[in-house]
Amino acid sequence: MAAIALCCTVLLGYRAQTSMRLALVLPLVVAVSFFLIADIDTPRHGLIHVGPENLESVAKSLGRPQ
């Protein structure tokens, strides 16, 4: 999130000195960051798949079936 904030700040400062063509980059970066945050929130659906390896290893160490 800090990298996205830094990127947005740099783009805003750079846009102040250049043309308005780059004005579309900032909303695109923010939209992608929101998409990735929402995608991580649902671990079994979407582009990013998160497996429960840590939970499975804890269950195995406790002697419980998976």
PDB file of N, CA, C and O in Angstrom:
ATOM      1  N   MET A   1       0.825  -1.190   0.000  1.00  0.00           N
ATOM      2  CA  MET A   1       0.000   0.000   0.000  1.00  0.00           C
ATOM      3  C   MET A   1       0.873   1.259   0.000  1.00  0.00           C
ATOM      4  O   MET A   1       0.527   2.267  -0.615  1.00  0.00           O
ATOM      5  N   ALA A   2       1.988   1.184   0.688  1.00  0.00           N
ATOM      6  CA  ALA A   2       2.884   2.344   0.703  1.00  0.00           C
ATOM      7  C   ALA A   2       3.461   2.599  -0.694  1.00  0.00           C
ATOM      8  O   ALA A   2       3.624   3.749  -1.102  1.00  0.00           O
ATOM      9  N   ALA A   3       3.766   1.532  -1.414  1.00  0.00           N
ATOM     10  CA  ALA A   3       4.294   1.698  -2.773  1.00  0.00           C
ATOM     11  C   ALA A   3       3.237   2.305  -3.697  1.00  0.00           C
ATOM     12  O   ALA A   3       3.557   3.129  -4.554  1.00  0.00           O
ATOM     13  N   ILE A   4       1.986   1.898  -3.520  1.00  0.00           N
ATOM     14  CA  ILE A   4       0.916   2.460  -4.342  1.00  0.00           C
ATOM     15  C   ILE A   4       0.714   3.934  -4.016  1.00  0.00           C
ATOM     16  O   ILE A   4       0.517   4.752  -4.915  1.00  0.00           O
ATOM     17  N   ALA A   5       0.761   4.274  -2.728  1.00  0.00           N
ATOM     18  CA  ALA A   5       0.624   5.678  -2.338  1.00  0.00           C
ATOM     19  C   ALA A   5       1.774   6.517  -2.891  1.00  0.00           C
ATOM     20  O   ALA A   5       1.559   7.635  -3.359  1.00  0.00           O
ATOM     21  N   LEU A   6       2.984   5.983  -2.840  1.00  0.00           N
ATOM     22  CA  LEU A   6       4.136   6.696  -3.387  1.00  0.00           C
ATOM     23  C   LEU A   6       4.008   6.873  -4.895  1.00  0.00           C
ATOM     24  O   LEU A   6       4.306   7.942  -5.430  1.00  0.00           O
ATOM     25  N   CYS A   7       3.563   5.821  -5.576  1.00  0.00           N
ATOM     26  CA  CYS A   7       3.372   5.894  -7.029  1.00  0.00           C
ATOM     27  C   CYS A   7       2.321   6.941  -7.389  1.00  0.00           C
ATOM     28  O   CYS A   7       2.507   7.715  -8.328  1.00  0.00           O
ATOM     29  N   CYS A   8       1.230   6.963  -6.651  1.00  0.00           N
ATOM     30  CA  CYS A   8       0.170   7.947  -6.921  1.00  0.00           C
ATOM     31  C   CYS A   8       0.665   9.372  -6.682  1.00  0.00           C
ATOM     32  O   CYS A   8       0.341  10.280  -7.447  1.00  0.00           O
ATOM     33  N   THR A   9       1.446   9.567  -5.625  1.00  0.00           N
ATOM     34  CA  THR A   9       1.977  10.895  -5.337  1.00  0.00           C
ATOM     35  C   THR A   9       2.930  11.359  -6.428  1.00  0.00           C
ATOM     36  O   THR A   9       2.894  12.516  -6.848  1.00  0.00           O
ATOM     37  N   VAL A  10       3.775  10.452  -6.880  1.00  0.00           N
ATOM     38  CA  VAL A  10       4.711  10.791  -7.961  1.00  0.00           C
ATOM     39  C   VAL A  10       3.945  11.110  -9.236  1.00  0.00           C
ATOM     40  O   VAL A  10       4.286  12.058  -9.942  1.00  0.00           O
ATOM     41  N   LEU A  11       2.913  10.329  -9.536  1.00  0.00           N
ATOM     42  CA  LEU A  11       2.140  10.591 -10.751  1.00  0.00           C
ATOM     43  C   LEU A  11       1.416  11.928 -10.687  1.00  0.00           C
ATOM     44  O   LEU A  11       1.338  12.640 -11.688  1.00  0.00           O
ATOM     45  N   LEU A  12       0.893  12.269  -9.528  1.00  0.00           N
ATOM     46  CA  LEU A  12       0.231  13.571  -9.402  1.00  0.00           C
ATOM     47  C   LEU A  12       1.215  14.714  -9.594  1.00  0.00           C
ATOM     48  O   LEU A  12       0.903  15.694 -10.271  1.00  0.00           O
ATOM     49  N   GLY A  13       2.401  14.598  -9.005  1.00  0.00           N
ATOM     50  CA  GLY A  13       3.415  15.634  -9.171  1.00  0.00           C
ATOM     51  C   GLY A  13       3.920  15.716 -10.595  1.00  0.00           C
ATOM     52  O   GLY A  13       4.163  16.807 -11.110  1.00  0.00           O
ATOM     53  N   TYR A  14       4.079  14.575 -11.232  1.00  0.00           N
ATOM     54  CA  TYR A  14       4.556  14.549 -12.611  1.00  0.00           C
ATOM     55  C   TYR A  14       3.505  15.099 -13.566  1.00  0.00           C
ATOM     56  O   TYR A  14       3.831  15.768 -14.547  1.00  0.00           O
ATOM     57  N   ARG A  15       2.227  14.805 -13.264  1.00  0.00           N
ATOM     58  CA  ARG A  15       1.144  15.282 -14.120  1.00  0.00           C
ATOM     59  C   ARG A  15       1.019  16.800 -14.070  1.00  0.00           C
ATOM     60  O   ARG A  15       0.576  17.418 -15.038  1.00  0.00           O
ATOM     61  N   ALA A  16       1.403  17.399 -12.959  1.00  0.00           N
ATOM     62  CA  ALA A  16       1.307  18.852 -12.841  1.00  0.00           C
ATOM     63  C   ALA A  16       2.240  19.544 -13.830  1.00  0.00           C
ATOM     64  O   ALA A  16       2.020  20.699 -14.193  1.00  0.00           O
ATOM     65  N   GLN A  17       3.285  18.833 -14.265  1.00  0.00           N
ATOM     66  CA  GLN A  17       4.247  19.439 -15.183  1.00  0.00           C
ATOM     67  C   GLN A  17       4.080  18.976 -16.630  1.00  0.00           C
ATOM     68  O   GLN A  17       4.688  19.552 -17.531  1.00  0.00           O
ATOM     69  N   THR A  18       3.279  17.961 -16.862  1.00  0.00           N
ATOM     70  CA  THR A  18       3.154  17.417 -18.222  1.00  0.00           C
ATOM     71  C   THR A  18       1.712  17.512 -18.707  1.00  0.00           C
ATOM     72  O   THR A  18       0.884  18.207 -18.118  1.00  0.00           O
ATOM     73  N   SER A  19       1.435  16.805 -19.782  1.00  0.00           N
ATOM     74  CA  SER A  19       0.108  16.865 -20.402  1.00  0.00           C
ATOM     75  C   SER A  19      -0.920  16.079 -19.601  1.00  0.00           C
ATOM     76  O   SER A  19      -0.585  15.401 -18.630  1.00  0.00           O
ATOM     77  N   MET A  20      -2.157  16.179 -20.017  1.00  0.00           N
ATOM     78  CA  MET A  20      -3.263  15.507 -19.325  1.00  0.00           C
ATOM     79  C   MET A  20      -3.400  14.044 -19.750  1.00  0.00           C
ATOM     80  O   MET A  20      -4.250  13.333 -19.215  1.00  0.00           O
ATOM     81  N   ARG A  21      -2.581  13.577 -20.700  1.00  0.00           N
ATOM     82  CA  ARG A  21      -2.650  12.174 -21.114  1.00  0.00           C
ATOM     83  C   ARG A  21      -2.357  11.235 -19.963  1.00  0.00           C
ATOM     84  O   ARG A  21      -2.945  10.157 -19.870  1.00  0.00           O
ATOM     85  N   LEU A  22      -1.465  11.631 -19.099  1.00  0.00           N
ATOM     86  CA  LEU A  22      -1.084  10.787 -17.973  1.00  0.00           C
ATOM     87  C   LEU A  22      -2.116  10.821 -16.849  1.00  0.00           C
ATOM     88  O   LEU A  22      -1.962  10.130 -15.842  1.00  0.00           O
ATOM     89  N   ALA A  23      -3.149  11.610 -17.016  1.00  0.00           N
ATOM     90  CA  ALA A  23      -4.177  11.699 -15.976  1.00  0.00           C
ATOM     91  C   ALA A  23      -4.945  10.383 -15.841  1.00  0.00           C
ATOM     92  O   ALA A  23      -5.564  10.150 -14.803  1.00  0.00           O
ATOM     93  N   LEU A  24      -4.923   9.531 -16.841  1.00  0.00           N
ATOM     94  CA  LEU A  24      -5.610   8.248 -16.766  1.00  0.00           C
ATOM     95  C   LEU A  24      -4.815   7.186 -16.016  1.00  0.00           C
ATOM     96  O   LEU A  24      -5.380   6.168 -15.615  1.00  0.00           O
ATOM     97  N   VAL A  25      -3.535   7.400 -15.821  1.00  0.00           N
ATOM     98  CA  VAL A  25      -2.701   6.405 -15.156  1.00  0.00           C
ATOM     99  C   VAL A  25      -3.043   6.319 -13.676  1.00  0.00           C
ATOM    100  O   VAL A  25      -3.121   5.218 -13.131  1.00  0.00           O
ATOM    101  N   LEU A  26      -3.246   7.439 -13.021  1.00  0.00           N
ATOM    102  CA  LEU A  26      -3.533   7.452 -11.588  1.00  0.00           C
ATOM    103  C   LEU A  26      -4.814   6.699 -11.243  1.00  0.00           C
ATOM    104  O   LEU A  26      -4.776   5.857 -10.345  1.00  0.00           O
ATOM    105  N   PRO A  27      -5.942   6.950 -11.900  1.00  0.00           N
ATOM    106  CA  PRO A  27      -7.130   6.146 -11.583  1.00  0.00           C
ATOM    107  C   PRO A  27      -6.946   4.669 -11.888  1.00  0.00           C
ATOM    108  O   PRO A  27      -7.527   3.825 -11.207  1.00  0.00           O
ATOM    109  N   LEU A  28      -6.157   4.341 -12.888  1.00  0.00           N
ATOM    110  CA  LEU A  28      -5.896   2.945 -13.208  1.00  0.00           C
ATOM    111  C   LEU A  28      -5.102   2.269 -12.091  1.00  0.00           C
ATOM    112  O   LEU A  28      -5.407   1.136 -11.716  1.00  0.00           O
ATOM    113  N   VAL A  29      -4.103   2.941 -11.563  1.00  0.00           N
ATOM    114  CA  VAL A  29      -3.304   2.384 -10.468  1.00  0.00           C
ATOM    115  C   VAL A  29      -4.163   2.192  -9.224  1.00  0.00           C
ATOM    116  O   VAL A  29      -4.049   1.169  -8.549  1.00  0.00           O
ATOM    117  N   VAL A  30      -5.008   3.145  -8.915  1.00  0.00           N
ATOM    118  CA  VAL A  30      -5.881   3.040  -7.747  1.00  0.00           C
ATOM    119  C   VAL A  30      -6.898   1.917  -7.943  1.00  0.00           C
ATOM    120  O   VAL A  30      -7.182   1.171  -7.006  1.00  0.00           O
ATOM    121  N   ALA A  31      -7.445   1.791  -9.142  1.00  0.00           N
ATOM    122  CA  ALA A  31      -8.415   0.728  -9.410  1.00  0.00           C
ATOM    123  C   ALA A  31      -7.780  -0.653  -9.296  1.00  0.00           C
ATOM    124  O   ALA A  31      -8.392  -1.577  -8.760  1.00  0.00           O
ATOM    125  N   VAL A  32      -6.565  -0.795  -9.794  1.00  0.00           N
ATOM    126  CA  VAL A  32      -5.875  -2.082  -9.681  1.00  0.00           C
ATOM    127  C   VAL A  32      -5.586  -2.407  -8.223  1.00  0.00           C
ATOM    128  O   VAL A  32      -5.718  -3.559  -7.810  1.00  0.00           O
ATOM    129  N   SER A  33      -5.198  -1.418  -7.447  1.00  0.00           N
ATOM    130  CA  SER A  33      -4.927  -1.683  -6.030  1.00  0.00           C
ATOM    131  C   SER A  33      -6.193  -2.096  -5.295  1.00  0.00           C
ATOM    132  O   SER A  33      -6.148  -3.018  -4.481  1.00  0.00           O
ATOM    133  N   PHE A  34      -7.317  -1.446  -5.556  1.00  0.00           N
ATOM    134  CA  PHE A  34      -8.575  -1.855  -4.927  1.00  0.00           C
ATOM    135  C   PHE A  34      -8.989  -3.256  -5.383  1.00  0.00           C
ATOM    136  O   PHE A  34      -9.511  -4.039  -4.590  1.00  0.00           O
ATOM    137  N   PHE A  35      -8.758  -3.565  -6.643  1.00  0.00           N
ATOM    138  CA  PHE A  35      -9.081  -4.896  -7.146  1.00  0.00           C
ATOM    139  C   PHE A  35      -8.258  -5.957  -6.425  1.00  0.00           C
ATOM    140  O   PHE A  35      -8.789  -6.998  -6.037  1.00  0.00           O
ATOM    141  N   LEU A  36      -6.965  -5.699  -6.244  1.00  0.00           N
ATOM    142  CA  LEU A  36      -6.113  -6.678  -5.571  1.00  0.00           C
ATOM    143  C   LEU A  36      -6.487  -6.840  -4.102  1.00  0.00           C
ATOM    144  O   LEU A  36      -6.433  -7.950  -3.573  1.00  0.00           O
ATOM    145  N   ILE A  37      -6.862  -5.760  -3.440  1.00  0.00           N
ATOM    146  CA  ILE A  37      -7.295  -5.857  -2.045  1.00  0.00           C
ATOM    147  C   ILE A  37      -8.573  -6.676  -1.957  1.00  0.00           C
ATOM    148  O   ILE A  37      -8.698  -7.528  -1.077  1.00  0.00           O
ATOM    149  N   ALA A  38      -9.513  -6.436  -2.842  1.00  0.00           N
ATOM    150  CA  ALA A  38     -10.762  -7.206  -2.836  1.00  0.00           C
ATOM    151  C   ALA A  38     -10.510  -8.655  -3.217  1.00  0.00           C
ATOM    152  O   ALA A  38     -11.191  -9.552  -2.718  1.00  0.00           O
ATOM    153  N   ASP A  39      -9.551  -8.896  -4.087  1.00  0.00           N
ATOM    154  CA  ASP A  39      -9.246 -10.258  -4.514  1.00  0.00           C
ATOM    155  C   ASP A  39      -8.593 -11.057  -3.390  1.00  0.00           C
ATOM    156  O   ASP A  39      -8.860 -12.251  -3.250  1.00  0.00           O
ATOM    157  N   ILE A  40      -7.757 -10.433  -2.603  1.00  0.00           N
ATOM    158  CA  ILE A  40      -7.130 -11.112  -1.466  1.00  0.00           C
ATOM    159  C   ILE A  40      -8.170 -11.415  -0.396  1.00  0.00           C
ATOM    160  O   ILE A  40      -8.024 -12.386   0.347  1.00  0.00           O
ATOM    161  N   ASP A  41      -9.199 -10.616  -0.308  1.00  0.00           N
ATOM    162  CA  ASP A  41     -10.236 -10.809   0.705  1.00  0.00           C
ATOM    163  C   ASP A  41     -11.042 -12.085   0.462  1.00  0.00           C
ATOM    164  O   ASP A  41     -11.591 -12.649   1.409  1.00  0.00           O
ATOM    165  N   THR A  42     -11.122 -12.547  -0.773  1.00  0.00           N
ATOM    166  CA  THR A  42     -11.812 -13.805  -1.093  1.00  0.00           C
ATOM    167  C   THR A  42     -10.770 -14.803  -1.584  1.00  0.00           C
ATOM    168  O   THR A  42     -10.474 -14.834  -2.778  1.00  0.00           O
ATOM    169  N   PRO A  43     -10.204 -15.623  -0.691  1.00  0.00           N
ATOM    170  CA  PRO A  43      -9.047 -16.448  -1.055  1.00  0.00           C
ATOM    171  C   PRO A  43      -9.340 -17.595  -2.015  1.00  0.00           C
ATOM    172  O   PRO A  43      -8.413 -18.070  -2.672  1.00  0.00           O
ATOM    173  N   ARG A  44     -10.571 -18.061  -2.129  1.00  0.00           N
ATOM    174  CA  ARG A  44     -10.840 -19.204  -3.007  1.00  0.00           C
ATOM    175  C   ARG A  44     -11.346 -18.803  -4.389  1.00  0.00           C
ATOM    176  O   ARG A  44     -11.493 -19.660  -5.260  1.00  0.00           O
ATOM    177  N   HIS A  45     -11.607 -17.546  -4.600  1.00  0.00           N
ATOM    178  CA  HIS A  45     -12.093 -17.058  -5.893  1.00  0.00           C
ATOM    179  C   HIS A  45     -11.191 -15.927  -6.353  1.00  0.00           C
ATOM    180  O   HIS A  45     -10.548 -15.269  -5.535  1.00  0.00           O
ATOM    181  N   GLY A  46     -11.140 -15.702  -7.627  1.00  0.00           N
ATOM    182  CA  GLY A  46     -10.373 -14.588  -8.150  1.00  0.00           C
ATOM    183  C   GLY A  46      -9.029 -15.013  -8.714  1.00  0.00           C
ATOM    184  O   GLY A  46      -8.796 -16.193  -8.976  1.00  0.00           O
ATOM    185  N   LEU A  47      -8.152 -14.043  -8.897  1.00  0.00           N
ATOM    186  CA  LEU A  47      -6.852 -14.291  -9.505  1.00  0.00           C
ATOM    187  C   LEU A  47      -5.829 -14.823  -8.504  1.00  0.00           C
ATOM    188  O   LEU A  47      -4.983 -15.641  -8.864  1.00  0.00           O
ATOM    189  N   ILE A  48      -5.896 -14.375  -7.269  1.00  0.00           N
ATOM    190  CA  ILE A  48      -4.941 -14.772  -6.253  1.00  0.00           C
ATOM    191  C   ILE A  48      -5.555 -15.895  -5.435  1.00  0.00           C
ATOM    192  O   ILE A  48      -6.593 -15.714  -4.798  1.00  0.00           O
ATOM    193  N   HIS A  49      -4.909 -17.060  -5.454  1.00  0.00           N
ATOM    194  CA  HIS A  49      -5.403 -18.215  -4.700  1.00  0.00           C
ATOM    195  C   HIS A  49      -4.490 -18.446  -3.501  1.00  0.00           C
ATOM    196  O   HIS A  49      -3.276 -18.588  -3.650  1.00  0.00           O
ATOM    197  N   VAL A  50      -5.083 -18.483  -2.320  1.00  0.00           N
ATOM    198  CA  VAL A  50      -4.330 -18.672  -1.087  1.00  0.00           C
ATOM    199  C   VAL A  50      -4.718 -20.016  -0.498  1.00  0.00           C
ATOM    200  O   VAL A  50      -5.895 -20.275  -0.243  1.00  0.00           O
ATOM    201  N   GLY A  51      -3.739 -20.860  -0.286  1.00  0.00           N
ATOM    202  CA  GLY A  51      -3.988 -22.169   0.294  1.00  0.00           C
ATOM    203  C   GLY A  51      -3.823 -22.144   1.807  1.00  0.00           C
ATOM    204  O   GLY A  51      -3.084 -21.312   2.335  1.00  0.00           O
ATOM    205  N   PRO A  52      -4.501 -23.045   2.509  1.00  0.00           N
ATOM    206  CA  PRO A  52      -4.432 -23.044   3.978  1.00  0.00           C
ATOM    207  C   PRO A  52      -3.302 -23.936   4.511  1.00  0.00           C
ATOM    208  O   PRO A  52      -3.542 -24.743   5.409  1.00  0.00           O
ATOM    209  N   GLU A  53      -2.090 -23.812   3.985  1.00  0.00           N
ATOM    210  CA  GLU A  53      -0.987 -24.671   4.406  1.00  0.00           C
ATOM    211  C   GLU A  53      -0.681 -24.526   5.895  1.00  0.00           C
ATOM    212  O   GLU A  53      -0.456 -25.526   6.578  1.00  0.00           O
ATOM    213  N   ASN A  54      -0.669 -23.299   6.404  1.00  0.00           N
ATOM    214  CA  ASN A  54      -0.354 -23.096   7.813  1.00  0.00           C
ATOM    215  C   ASN A  54      -1.413 -23.724   8.712  1.00  0.00           C
ATOM    216  O   ASN A  54      -1.082 -24.343   9.723  1.00  0.00           O
ATOM    217  N   LEU A  55      -2.672 -23.568   8.352  1.00  0.00           N
ATOM    218  CA  LEU A  55      -3.736 -24.163   9.154  1.00  0.00           C
ATOM    219  C   LEU A  55      -3.690 -25.683   9.101  1.00  0.00           C
ATOM    220  O   LEU A  55      -3.957 -26.351  10.101  1.00  0.00           O
ATOM    221  N   GLU A  56      -3.353 -26.230   7.940  1.00  0.00           N
ATOM    222  CA  GLU A  56      -3.249 -27.680   7.812  1.00  0.00           C
ATOM    223  C   GLU A  56      -2.094 -28.230   8.641  1.00  0.00           C
ATOM    224  O   GLU A  56      -2.224 -29.297   9.240  1.00  0.00           O
ATOM    225  N   SER A  57      -0.982 -27.533   8.687  1.00  0.00           N
ATOM    226  CA  SER A  57       0.164 -27.999   9.492  1.00  0.00           C
ATOM    227  C   SER A  57      -0.143 -27.927  10.976  1.00  0.00           C
ATOM    228  O   SER A  57       0.298 -28.792  11.732  1.00  0.00           O
ATOM    229  N   VAL A  58      -0.881 -26.926  11.413  1.00  0.00           N
ATOM    230  CA  VAL A  58      -1.279 -26.841  12.827  1.00  0.00           C
ATOM    231  C   VAL A  58      -2.249 -27.977  13.166  1.00  0.00           C
ATOM    232  O   VAL A  58      -2.129 -28.609  14.215  1.00  0.00           O
ATOM    233  N   ALA A  59      -3.203 -28.229  12.277  1.00  0.00           N
ATOM    234  CA  ALA A  59      -4.154 -29.320  12.514  1.00  0.00           C
ATOM    235  C   ALA A  59      -3.438 -30.666  12.559  1.00  0.00           C
ATOM    236  O   ALA A  59      -3.791 -31.535  13.356  1.00  0.00           O
ATOM    237  N   LYS A  60      -2.433 -30.836  11.705  1.00  0.00           N
ATOM    238  CA  LYS A  60      -1.666 -32.084  11.686  1.00  0.00           C
ATOM    239  C   LYS A  60      -0.847 -32.236  12.962  1.00  0.00           C
ATOM    240  O   LYS A  60      -0.737 -33.338  13.501  1.00  0.00           O
ATOM    241  N   SER A  61      -0.268 -31.134  13.452  1.00  0.00           N
ATOM    242  CA  SER A  61       0.528 -31.214  14.673  1.00  0.00           C
ATOM    243  C   SER A  61      -0.340 -31.460  15.899  1.00  0.00           C
ATOM    244  O   SER A  61       0.150 -31.987  16.898  1.00  0.00           O
ATOM    245  N   LEU A  62      -1.610 -31.093  15.846  1.00  0.00           N
ATOM    246  CA  LEU A  62      -2.524 -31.342  16.951  1.00  0.00           C
ATOM    247  C   LEU A  62      -3.146 -32.742  16.880  1.00  0.00           C
ATOM    248  O   LEU A  62      -3.837 -33.166  17.805  1.00  0.00           O
ATOM    249  N   GLY A  63      -2.895 -33.454  15.779  1.00  0.00           N
ATOM    250  CA  GLY A  63      -3.396 -34.805  15.626  1.00  0.00           C
ATOM    251  C   GLY A  63      -4.827 -34.864  15.140  1.00  0.00           C
ATOM    252  O   GLY A  63      -5.492 -35.887  15.302  1.00  0.00           O
ATOM    253  N   ARG A  64      -5.307 -33.808  14.558  1.00  0.00           N
ATOM    254  CA  ARG A  64      -6.680 -33.766  14.040  1.00  0.00           C
ATOM    255  C   ARG A  64      -6.675 -34.079  12.555  1.00  0.00           C
ATOM    256  O   ARG A  64      -5.747 -33.693  11.844  1.00  0.00           O
ATOM    257  N   PRO A  65      -7.698 -34.771  12.077  1.00  0.00           N
ATOM    258  CA  PRO A  65      -7.775 -35.032  10.626  1.00  0.00           C
ATOM    259  C   PRO A  65      -8.087 -33.748   9.875  1.00  0.00           C
ATOM    260  O   PRO A  65      -8.718 -32.836  10.409  1.00  0.00           O
ATOM    261  N   GLN A  66      -7.633 -33.693   8.622  1.00  0.00           N
ATOM    262  CA  GLN A  66      -7.830 -32.471   7.825  1.00  0.00           C
ATOM    263  C   GLN A  66      -9.164 -32.420   7.212  1.00  0.00           C
ATOM    264  O   GLN A  66      -9.485 -31.460   6.512  1.00  0.00           O
TER     265      GLN A  66
END
